[in-house]
Amino acid sequence: MAVIAVTGHMDLTDSSIRPVRDALLEVLSEHPSHELTGVSCIAKGADTLFAEAVLSLGGRLIVVIPSADYREAKVKPDHASEFDRLRQAADEVVVMPFATANREAYESANNELLRRADKLVAVWDGKPGNGRGGTADTVAGARTAGLPVEVVWPEGAARKA
């Protein structure tokens, strides 16, 4: 069984969606569907693309939600239907024990991703992060824990300015 977690940028440009999706499908398709479990916080951007790729390949999805109020407080209207659909499609949903979405909740959710995973896929431009709970921080945590990290940043990938 391959349990693969994701971390990645939320602010991918529209032209990045296809190359990132294709790269994620390539990485994940190395595993037979009956052995594939993906772990994602299903935030907009990389997390959602990863979760969709796992499901499209017939894998099992585990969703980790940072806080009880995350859906209402942080999920924007343009992402709400995707978030709800992926949450419903998940085999398991874990809500971290925080009432409010904040850096501590995000960091805890990312630690839960790493705790469950055999490998981390990072949709990451390789640049330093802007604090705890972000992509760079999660990659650093995985590396410190000795968890294999595969960075996915295909040609054409970019972040919104």
N, CA, C and O of each residue as an XYZ file, in Angstrom:
644
protein
N       0.840     -1.176      0.000
C       0.000      0.000      0.000
C       0.885      1.239      0.000
O       1.780      1.358      0.837
N       0.648      2.157     -0.922
C       1.386      3.413     -0.986
C       0.502      4.526     -0.446
O      -0.558      4.811     -1.004
N       0.936      5.151      0.632
C       0.207      6.286      1.195
C       1.028      7.533      0.884
O       2.132      7.717      1.395
N       0.464      8.375      0.040
C       1.172      9.543     -0.451
C       0.400     10.788     -0.048
O      -0.790     10.919     -0.334
N       1.095     11.699      0.619
C       0.501     12.972      1.020
C       0.943     14.056      0.046
O       1.907     13.894     -0.701
N       0.212     15.163      0.075
C       0.532     16.282     -0.799
C       0.655     17.564      0.007
O      -0.037     17.769      1.004
N       1.539     18.401     -0.448
C       1.592     19.792     -0.039
C       1.840     20.581     -1.309
O       2.432     20.063     -2.256
N       1.400     21.813     -1.340
C       1.624     22.581     -2.559
C       0.956     23.936     -2.534
O       0.192     24.277     -1.630
N       1.273     24.684     -3.551
C       0.808     26.069     -3.649
C      -0.677     26.143     -3.997
O      -1.187     25.368     -4.806
N      -1.344     27.088     -3.367
C      -2.762     27.344     -3.629
C      -2.938     28.320     -4.781
O      -3.995     28.358     -5.411
N      -1.909     29.108     -5.058
C      -2.027     30.222     -5.997
C      -1.435     29.915     -7.380
O      -0.745     30.749     -7.966
N      -1.709     28.725     -7.886
C      -1.230     28.365     -9.228
C      -1.964     29.193    -10.279
O      -3.151     29.483    -10.134
N      -1.252     29.569    -11.331
C      -1.902     30.279    -12.426
C      -2.810     29.320    -13.194
O      -2.637     28.103    -13.126
N      -3.758     29.866    -13.911
C      -4.669     29.028    -14.688
C      -3.914     28.169    -15.699
O      -4.290     27.023    -15.945
N      -2.847     28.722    -16.287
C      -2.085     27.960    -17.285
C      -1.240     26.859    -16.646
O      -0.704     26.008    -17.355
N      -1.114     26.864    -15.323
C      -0.353     25.825    -14.611
C      -1.172     24.571    -14.352
O      -0.614     23.499    -14.122
N      -2.480     24.699    -14.387
C      -3.351     23.599    -13.970
C      -3.075     22.327    -14.767
O      -2.851     21.269    -14.180
N      -3.088     22.416    -16.071
C      -2.887     21.213    -16.899
C      -1.518     20.579    -16.685
O      -1.456     19.373    -16.446
N      -0.402     21.335    -16.759
C       0.895     20.661    -16.563
C       1.059     20.068    -15.154
O       1.669     19.010    -14.995
N       0.522     20.739    -14.145
C       0.623     20.195    -12.793
C      -0.234     18.942    -12.677
O       0.208     17.939    -12.116
N      -1.452     18.988    -13.202
C      -2.334     17.811    -13.166
C      -1.671     16.631    -13.871
O      -1.667     15.516    -13.349
N      -1.111     16.875    -15.053
C      -0.453     15.798    -15.808
C       0.740     15.217    -15.044
O       0.948     14.004    -15.028
N       1.518     16.100    -14.411
C       2.686     15.634    -13.651
C       2.251     14.810    -12.440
O       2.881     13.803    -12.118
N       1.181     15.230    -11.768
C       0.674     14.467    -10.623
C       0.157     13.102    -11.061
O       0.410     12.095    -10.401
N      -0.561     13.074    -12.167
C      -1.053     11.787    -12.685
C       0.105     10.849    -13.006
O       0.024      9.646    -12.755
N       1.173     11.397    -13.557
C       2.343     10.580    -13.893
C       2.976      9.991    -12.632
O       3.301      8.805    -12.590
N       3.147     10.818    -11.615
C       3.745     10.355    -10.356
C       2.864      9.297     -9.691
O       3.356      8.259     -9.246
N       1.573      9.567     -9.627
C       0.661      8.662     -8.921
C       0.380      7.379     -9.682
O       0.109      6.346     -9.070
N       0.440      7.424    -10.997
C       0.112      6.237    -11.793
C       1.187      5.152    -11.695
O       1.011      4.057    -12.228
N       2.287      5.448    -11.023
C       3.304      4.429    -10.766
C       2.803      3.376     -9.783
O       3.417      2.320     -9.628
N       1.681      3.669     -9.118
C       1.129      2.777     -8.096
C      -0.186      2.176     -8.583
O      -1.029      2.901     -9.110
N      -0.380      0.877     -8.421
C      -1.671      0.278     -8.783
C      -2.792      0.921     -7.966
O      -2.607      1.234     -6.790
N      -3.936      1.113     -8.585
C      -5.038      1.823     -7.936
C      -5.433      1.197     -6.603
O      -5.758      1.913     -5.656
N      -5.408     -0.127     -6.522
C      -5.812     -0.787     -5.272
C      -4.787     -0.604     -4.150
O      -5.060     -0.934     -2.996
N      -3.620     -0.084     -4.490
C      -2.579      0.155     -3.484
C      -2.352      1.643     -3.211
O      -1.491      1.995     -2.405
N      -3.116      2.520     -3.873
C      -2.885      3.956     -3.784
C      -3.835      4.618     -2.795
O      -5.055      4.517     -2.921
N      -3.255      5.295     -1.812
C      -4.014      6.140     -0.895
C      -3.376      7.517     -0.922
O      -2.169      7.655     -0.723
N      -4.189      8.532     -1.168
C      -3.727      9.914     -1.154
C      -4.261     10.634      0.067
O      -5.404     10.424      0.473
N      -3.423     11.489      0.656
C      -3.812     12.264      1.832
C      -3.658     13.742      1.482
O      -2.580     14.194      1.094
N      -4.761     14.491      1.628
C      -4.780     15.884      1.185
C      -5.670     16.728      2.082
O      -6.655     16.241      2.637
N      -5.312     18.004      2.216
C      -6.162     18.958      2.926
C      -7.192     19.581      1.983
O      -8.005     20.394      2.424
N      -7.178     19.229      0.725
C      -8.086     19.661     -0.350
C      -8.278     21.174     -0.454
O      -9.347     21.648     -0.839
N      -7.230     21.928     -0.107
C      -7.254     23.367     -0.349
C      -7.232     23.605     -1.853
O      -6.892     22.708     -2.625
N      -7.591     24.797     -2.258
C      -7.564     25.161     -3.678
C      -6.136     24.993     -4.210
O      -5.169     25.168     -3.468
N      -6.012     24.663     -5.468
C      -4.703     24.544     -6.087
C      -4.171     23.130     -6.043
O      -4.869     22.181     -6.399
N      -2.923     22.990     -5.602
C      -2.219     21.706     -5.642
C      -2.944     20.604     -4.885
O      -3.024     19.475     -5.369
N      -3.475     20.915     -3.702
C      -4.151     19.885     -2.899
C      -5.338     19.290     -3.643
O      -5.547     18.077     -3.630
N      -6.113     20.154     -4.289
C      -7.292     19.699     -5.031
C      -6.887     18.907     -6.268
O      -7.470     17.860     -6.549
N      -5.897     19.394     -7.009
C      -5.444     18.673     -8.202
C      -4.948     17.276     -7.829
O      -5.216     16.310     -8.542
N      -4.235     17.170     -6.726
C      -3.737     15.886     -6.247
C      -4.903     14.961     -5.891
O      -4.932     13.807     -6.319
N      -5.856     15.459     -5.117
C      -7.003     14.641     -4.704
C      -7.789     14.149     -5.916
O      -8.212     12.994     -5.964
N      -7.980     15.027     -6.886
C      -8.689     14.628     -8.111
C      -7.914     13.557     -8.863
O      -8.509     12.621     -9.397
N      -6.593     13.684     -8.908
C      -5.762     12.687     -9.591
C      -5.858     11.332     -8.892
O      -5.982     10.301     -9.554
N      -5.800     11.328     -7.564
C      -5.918     10.080     -6.804
C      -7.245      9.396     -7.135
O      -7.277      8.200     -7.426
N      -8.325     10.150     -7.089
C      -9.648      9.575     -7.353
C      -9.777      9.107     -8.805
O     -10.360      8.056     -9.069
N      -9.234      9.885     -9.742
C      -9.350      9.503    -11.160
C      -8.600      8.211    -11.464
O      -8.938      7.497    -12.407
N      -7.573      7.914    -10.656
C      -6.809      6.674    -10.828
C      -7.399      5.512    -10.025
O      -6.857      4.407    -10.035
N      -8.507      5.766     -9.335
C      -9.156      4.706     -8.565
C      -8.590      4.503     -7.183
O      -8.867      3.493     -6.536
N      -7.789      5.464     -6.718
C      -7.202      5.361     -5.391
C      -8.164      5.778     -4.294
O      -9.276      6.243     -4.549
N      -7.706      5.598     -3.081
C      -8.467      5.944     -1.876
C      -8.000      7.323     -1.412
O      -6.805      7.616     -1.438
N      -8.954      8.179     -0.981
C      -8.630      9.541     -0.551
C      -8.923      9.719      0.935
O     -10.005      9.387      1.420
N      -7.924     10.256      1.648
C      -8.097     10.679      3.031
C      -7.973     12.199      3.043
O      -6.996     12.752      2.539
N      -8.960     12.865      3.616
C      -8.972     14.321      3.693
C      -8.676     14.737      5.135
O      -9.270     14.215      6.079
N      -7.758     15.676      5.285
C      -7.429     16.240      6.592
C      -7.830     17.710      6.566
O      -7.319     18.487      5.760
N      -8.746     18.085      7.453
C      -9.249     19.455      7.512
C      -8.653     20.117      8.756
O      -8.751     19.574      9.856
N      -8.032     21.293      8.582
C      -7.293     21.914      9.679
C      -8.113     22.307     10.914
O      -7.589     22.287     12.027
N      -9.371     22.658     10.736
C     -10.155     23.150     11.873
C     -11.648     22.955     11.613
O     -12.083     22.728     10.484
N     -12.402     23.051     12.684
C     -13.857     22.894     12.578
C     -14.486     23.964     11.694
O     -15.475     23.696     11.012
N     -13.927     25.175     11.697
C     -14.511     26.270     10.915
C     -13.863     26.468      9.544
O     -14.166     27.440      8.852
N     -12.977     25.559      9.150
C     -12.208     25.760      7.917
C     -13.099     25.988      6.694
O     -12.858     26.921      5.927
N     -14.104     25.168      6.502
C     -14.978     25.291      5.324
C     -15.632     26.674      5.282
O     -15.615     27.340      4.247
N     -16.200     27.097      6.395
C     -16.910     28.371      6.436
C     -15.963     29.574      6.413
O     -16.267     30.593      5.793
N     -14.826     29.457      7.082
C     -13.923     30.591      7.238
C     -12.929     30.774      6.100
O     -12.546     31.903      5.796
N     -12.503     29.682      5.463
C     -11.387     29.782      4.519
C     -11.677     29.344      3.080
O     -10.951     29.733      2.164
N     -12.709     28.554      2.869
C     -12.978     28.075      1.515
C     -13.797     29.132      0.778
O     -14.930     29.432      1.151
N     -13.204     29.684     -0.268
C     -13.847     30.745     -1.047
C     -14.966     30.155     -1.918
O     -14.936     28.973     -2.260
N     -15.946     30.985     -2.271
C     -17.077     30.500     -3.073
C     -16.667     29.811     -4.380
O     -17.334     28.872     -4.815
N     -15.570     30.273     -5.013
C     -15.154     29.661     -6.284
C     -14.555     28.269     -6.112
O     -14.322     27.570     -7.097
N     -14.304     27.860     -4.864
C     -13.733     26.535     -4.592
C     -14.676     25.644     -3.776
O     -14.416     24.452     -3.609
N     -15.750     26.212     -3.278
C     -16.629     25.505     -2.342
C     -17.199     24.209     -2.909
O     -17.219     23.195     -2.212
N     -17.660     24.219     -4.153
C     -18.267     22.994     -4.703
C     -17.227     21.891     -4.872
O     -17.523     20.724     -4.612
N     -16.003     22.242     -5.306
C     -14.936     21.239     -5.421
C     -14.579     20.684     -4.042
O     -14.432     19.474     -3.875
N     -14.441     21.565     -3.064
C     -14.123     21.155     -1.698
C     -15.165     20.171     -1.179
O     -14.825     19.113     -0.649
N     -16.433     20.529     -1.337
C     -17.521     19.673     -0.850
C     -17.544     18.330     -1.576
O     -17.756     17.286     -0.960
N     -17.324     18.364     -2.889
C     -17.332     17.125     -3.680
C     -16.200     16.196     -3.247
O     -16.408     14.991     -3.099
N     -15.021     16.743     -3.048
C     -13.872     15.922     -2.641
C     -14.046     15.400     -1.218
O     -13.686     14.261     -0.924
N     -14.590     16.221     -0.348
C     -14.839     15.763      1.024
C     -15.818     14.589      1.006
O     -15.630     13.612      1.730
N     -16.846     14.682      0.191
C     -17.838     13.600      0.099
C     -17.239     12.340     -0.524
O     -17.630     11.228     -0.170
N     -16.297     12.508     -1.442
C     -15.690     11.360     -2.133
C     -14.638     10.655     -1.286
O     -14.218      9.543     -1.607
N     -14.213     11.302     -0.205
C     -13.156     10.744      0.634
C     -13.617      9.487      1.359
O     -14.771      9.370      1.770
N     -12.685      8.553      1.505
C     -12.937      7.351      2.291
C     -12.877      7.657      3.783
O     -13.494      6.976      4.602
N     -12.113      8.704      4.114
C     -11.973      9.100      5.517
C     -11.760     10.608      5.567
O     -11.022     11.165      4.755
N     -12.412     11.267      6.527
C     -12.227     12.702      6.755
C     -11.791     12.891      8.201
O     -12.467     12.446      9.129
N     -10.658     13.554      8.379
C     -10.115     13.843      9.699
C     -10.184     15.354      9.897
O      -9.608     16.110      9.115
N     -10.890     15.796     10.946
C     -10.931     17.216     11.279
C     -10.034     17.407     12.499
O     -10.256     16.812     13.553
N      -9.028     18.241     12.333
C      -8.080     18.471     13.424
C      -8.802     19.174     14.579
O      -9.802     19.857     14.356
N      -8.303     19.011     15.814
C      -9.014     19.507     16.994
C      -8.813     21.002     17.258
O      -8.427     21.399     18.357
N      -9.076     21.811     16.254
C      -8.979     23.260     16.392
C     -10.309     23.864     15.987
O     -10.886     23.469     14.974
N     -10.801     24.811     16.760
C     -12.062     25.477     16.430
C     -11.871     26.450     15.274
O     -12.757     26.618     14.436
N     -10.698     27.094     15.237
C     -10.451     28.177     14.292
C      -9.263     27.866     13.385
O      -8.238     27.354     13.837
N      -9.414     28.180     12.109
C      -8.328     28.017     11.141
C      -7.273     29.090     11.387
O      -7.548     30.287     11.317
N      -6.053     28.625     11.678
C      -4.932     29.547     11.883
C      -3.641     28.773     11.613
O      -3.677     27.590     11.276
N      -2.505     29.449     11.764
C      -1.217     28.805     11.466
C      -1.016     27.521     12.274
O      -0.508     26.530     11.749
N      -1.407     27.536     13.526
C      -1.248     26.343     14.355
C      -2.076     25.176     13.801
O      -1.613     24.035     13.778
N      -3.289     25.469     13.361
C      -4.156     24.433     12.787
C      -3.568     23.900     11.482
O      -3.593     22.693     11.241
N      -3.040     24.786     10.642
C      -2.446     24.351      9.371
C      -1.209     23.495      9.623
O      -1.010     22.467      8.975
N      -0.392     23.925     10.559
C       0.817     23.165     10.878
C       0.447     21.777     11.420
O       1.077     20.779     11.068
N      -0.563     21.724     12.265
C      -1.017     20.448     12.816
C      -1.569     19.542     11.709
O      -1.296     18.342     11.691
N      -2.340     20.118     10.794
C      -2.878     19.337      9.675
C      -1.745     18.788      8.820
O      -1.788     17.631      8.402
N      -0.742     19.599      8.560
C       0.388     19.129      7.759
C       1.171     18.043      8.490
O       1.655     17.102      7.861
N       1.301     18.162      9.802
C       1.953     17.098     10.572
C       1.156     15.796     10.494
O       1.735     14.711     10.444
N      -0.160     15.907     10.485
C      -1.009     14.712     10.342
C      -0.809     14.080      8.965
O      -0.754     12.856      8.848
N      -0.702     14.901      7.927
C      -0.407     14.378      6.586
C       0.882     13.570      6.616
O       0.933     12.443      6.124
N       1.915     14.154      7.194
C       3.224     13.501      7.226
C       3.198     12.239      8.082
O       3.847     11.249      7.746
N       2.459     12.266      9.176
C       2.374     11.103     10.062
C       1.763      9.910      9.345
O       2.149      8.769      9.598
N       0.819     10.161      8.457
C       0.115      9.087      7.762
C       0.844      8.598      6.512
O       0.545      7.514      6.012
N       1.786      9.373      6.007
C       2.344      9.129      4.671
C       3.618      8.302      4.660
O       4.390      8.280      5.619
N       3.805      7.616      3.525
C       5.060      6.941      3.215
C       5.949      7.835      2.348
O       7.154      7.615      2.223
N       5.311      8.858      1.749
C       6.002      9.733      0.806
C       5.212     11.039      0.733
O       3.994     11.049      0.912
N       5.920     12.143      0.468
C       5.284     13.445      0.266
C       5.530     13.901     -1.154
O       6.665     13.898     -1.631
N       4.464     14.293     -1.828
C       4.572     14.948     -3.131
C       4.360     16.435     -2.889
O       3.353     16.840     -2.308
N       5.308     17.241     -3.335
C       5.247     18.689     -3.118
C       5.144     19.418     -4.451
O       6.072     19.389     -5.259
N       4.012     20.068     -4.672
C       3.857     20.929     -5.840
C       4.412     22.281     -5.385
O       3.710     23.108     -4.801
N       5.694     22.467     -5.674
C       6.464     23.527     -5.029
C       7.480     24.123     -5.985
O       8.177     23.411     -6.708
N       7.546     25.443     -5.971
C       8.508     26.140     -6.825
C       9.911     26.176     -6.216
O      10.830     26.724     -6.825
N      10.086     25.604     -5.034
C      11.395     25.513     -4.400
C      11.812     26.749     -3.628
O      12.911     26.787     -3.075
N      10.958     27.759     -3.580
C      11.301     29.003     -2.888
C      10.957     28.909     -1.402
O      10.079     28.146     -1.001
N      11.674     29.710     -0.585
C      11.383     29.703      0.848
C       9.930     30.083      1.118
O       9.299     30.794      0.336
N       9.426     29.599      2.222
C       8.033     29.846      2.569
C       7.828     31.142      3.320
O       8.763     31.899      3.580
N       6.561     31.372      3.661
C       6.210     32.591      4.392
C       5.749     32.264      5.812
O       4.915     32.972      6.377
N       6.289     31.204      6.379
C       5.955     30.888      7.762
C       5.513     29.457      7.953
O       5.494     28.652      7.021
N       5.155     29.163      9.198
C       4.745     27.818      9.585
C       3.479     27.396      8.848
O       2.588     28.203      8.579
N       3.432     26.116      8.534
C       2.221     25.554      7.956
C       2.132     25.635      6.449
O       1.159     25.151      5.870
N       3.113     26.230      5.795
C       3.089     26.359      4.345
C       3.835     25.220      3.656
O       4.299     24.279      4.300
N       3.937     25.327      2.347
C       4.548     24.284      1.529
C       6.013     24.042      1.909
O       6.405     22.904      2.165
N       6.811     25.092      1.946
C       8.238     24.936      2.250
C       8.435     24.344      3.647
O       9.318     23.511      3.853
N       7.621     24.770      4.591
C       7.699     24.265      5.959
C       7.360     22.774      6.008
O       8.000     22.009      6.730
N       6.360     22.371      5.246
C       5.955     20.963      5.223
C       7.037     20.105      4.568
O       7.324     19.004      5.039
N       7.631     20.597      3.496
C       8.744     19.878      2.854
C       9.902     19.723      3.838
O      10.485     18.645      3.951
N      10.234     20.803      4.550
C      11.325     20.729      5.530
C      11.005     19.713      6.626
O      11.881     18.960      7.051
N       9.754     19.690      7.081
C       9.346     18.730      8.105
C       9.460     17.295      7.630
O       9.895     16.416      8.374
N       9.066     17.065      6.386
C       9.161     15.721      5.818
C      10.627     15.286      5.721
O      10.979     14.161      6.076
N      11.456     16.183      5.243
C      12.878     15.838      5.093
C      13.534     15.570      6.444
O      14.342     14.651      6.577
N      13.183     16.376      7.444
C      13.712     16.182      8.793
C      13.298     14.817      9.346
O      14.070     14.153     10.037
N      12.064     14.411      9.028
C      11.542     13.121      9.502
C      12.039     11.941      8.670
O      11.735     10.791      8.986
N      12.796     12.213      7.615
C      13.307     11.146      6.765
C      12.284     10.610      5.780
O      12.467      9.529      5.220
N      11.215     11.353      5.566
C      10.175     10.943      4.625
C      10.598     11.337      3.211
O      11.001     12.480      2.994
N      10.519     10.426      2.251
C      10.872     10.790      0.877
C       9.970     11.913      0.358
O       8.763     11.926      0.601
N      10.580     12.842     -0.352
C       9.860     13.978     -0.931
C      10.103     13.989     -2.432
O      11.247     13.933     -2.883
N       9.029     14.061     -3.198
C       9.138     14.227     -4.647
C       8.550     15.579     -5.007
O       7.353     15.813     -4.835
N       9.403     16.470     -5.508
C       8.952     17.802     -5.899
C       8.425     17.741     -7.328
O       9.075     17.218     -8.234
N       7.224     18.293     -7.500
C       6.577     18.366     -8.802
C       6.453     19.846     -9.157
O       5.698     20.587     -8.526
N       7.192     20.257    -10.159
C       7.108     21.644    -10.650
C       7.431     21.603    -12.149
O       8.536     21.943    -12.571
N       6.450     21.183    -12.934
C       6.704     20.960    -14.360
C       6.910     22.256    -15.143
O       6.553     23.345    -14.693
N       7.490     22.103    -16.310
C       7.622     23.216    -17.250
C       6.252     23.859    -17.430
O       5.264     23.167    -17.674
N       6.195     25.170    -17.311
C       4.931     25.873    -17.472
C       4.223     26.181    -16.171
O       3.256     26.942    -16.157
N       4.692     25.598    -15.073
C       4.056     25.874    -13.778
C       4.480     27.253    -13.292
O       5.633     27.655    -13.448
N       3.537     27.965    -12.705
C       3.815     29.304    -12.183
C       2.780     29.655    -11.118
O       1.691     29.084    -11.056
N       3.164     30.614    -10.290
C       2.255     31.114     -9.260
C       1.762     32.498     -9.665
O       2.444     33.242    -10.370
N       0.566     32.819     -9.202
C       0.008     34.144     -9.472
C       0.860     35.200     -8.774
O       1.346     35.004     -7.660
N       1.020     36.296     -9.451
C       1.860     37.385     -8.908
C       1.161     38.104     -7.768
O       1.718     39.042     -7.196
